[in-house]
Amino acid sequence: GAAVFNRVVISGPRSQHAAVGLGPVGVLPGSQRRGVGTRLLEVGLELLKDLGHTRIVVIGDEKYYGKLGFRPATKYRITCEQAKTPSDVLISELAPQSFGGVEGMAQYPPAFMA
């Protein structure tokens, strides 16, 4: 399996903030539903935290990512152009209050859309 992390910028009305974008995540069909994806994400998030990253954004299903600590970004007024609905944008804080004062559009790199 693989989990990809990208640089993301959250552009708000008065400021820009660095974040990490999660995705895509993939696991071979024969290895799915065995915890491989969850373990990849747990290790990846821990490594990001060790490297000093504090904010993570993902476009995905809250039922899946919620078990890893992600929650809706709508509370912080964070959106993402690539998301089908605002509720698809989720965030996770790797440091307390790292999304405090952060709002705006999460912008993934162009390669994310390829």
N, C-alpha and C positions, 0 to 999 in steps of 0.2 A: 504494500500500500504506500501511499504518499500523501503528505499534507503540504500545501504550498502557502507561504506567507509572503505578502507584498507590502511595499511601502504605500501608505495612504495619507492623503492630506485632507483634513476636515476644514473646509473654507467657510468661515462665518462672516457676518456683516462687518465685524471689526477686527478679526484676527484669523490666523491659520494655525492649526495644530497638527503635529505629526502623530500618526497612529500606524498600526500594522493591520493589514487586511488579510483575513484568512480565506483561503479557497484558491483553487478547488481542493477537495479531499477525495481520494479514491482508493478503493480496496477491490482486489480481484473478486469476482463473483463467488468463487469457491471458498474464499476466506471471510465473506461478509457474515454479519450476525454472530461473530465470535469475539467481539471486543477489540479488533485490530484498529479500526478507525478511532475509537475512543482512546485507546492507548497512544496512538500517533499524536492525537491532539493534546493529551495530558503531557506527554514528553515535550512536544513543541511549545506549549504555553509555558512550561517550566523553564525551558531554555531561553525563551524570549524575556521572561522575568529576570533570569540571571544576567542577561545582557543589558538590562536596564530599561526595557520597553515597558510602558505603563498602560497603553490603550490598545484594545483589539476591536476590530469591526468585522462582522461577517454578514453575508446575505444568506439567510437560510431559515430552517424550520426551528421554531422555539422549542418544540417537543424534543428534538435531538440535541441541539446546542444548549438548551436550558440545563441539562444534567451536568454540563461542564461549567456552569456559572454565567452563561450569557443571558442577557435580559433585553427586552425591547428598548431600542434607542429613541423611541418617540418621546419618552420622558425628558430627554435632553434636547429634543428638537433636532436630532441628527437624521438626515435623510441620505439616500443614495440613488443616483440616477438609474443604475442598473437593476434596482429592486422592483419587482412587480407591484408590491404594495408596501406602504410604510412599515407595516408590522413584520416584514421580512428582514428588516435591518436590525441587527442585534449587536450588543456591545458587551465587553467584559473588561473590568478594571483589574490590572495586575498590580496596582498600587492604590491605596485608599484615596477616594475622591479625585481620581485622575481625570474624570470627565466633568468635574466641577467647572462651570463657566465655559464649557465647550459646547458649541452648537454650530450647525451648518450642514453643508453637503460633503459627504465622504466621497472623495475622488480616487478611484482606483487607477493604476497606470493603464495606458492604452493596450498593452499586451494582454491584460485581463479580459478584454473584450474580443480578442482574436479567436 
